[in-house]
Amino acid sequence: MDIREEFEERVKRLESFIEDKGFGSKQLKKARKVQRSINAVVFLGSLITVTGIMIWALNRD
């Protein structure tokens, strides 16, 4: 294994450890949950909007 690849792997493991156990990890988990919820709401809202526009366009005759 190349020294650079080994170094990058160690940095990734360290970042993961800090992310899970470090300062602010609870806030990070909460932020991820909120972001996931927001993404779901935006996706569903977009889907409903596109469906509504399609229905309106088809029944516009």
C-alpha positions, 0 to 999 in steps of 0.5 A: 500500500502506498504511504499516501493511501495509508495516511488518507485511510488513517485520517479518515478513521480519525475523522470518523472517530472524532465525528462519533465521539468528539465535541459536538457529536450530538449536535451533528447527529441532530443536524443530520436528522433535521437535514434528512427530514427537510430533504424528505419534505422538499422531495415530497413537496416537489413530487406533489407540485409536479403531479398537480401541474401535470394533472392541471395541464392534462385537464386544461382542455 
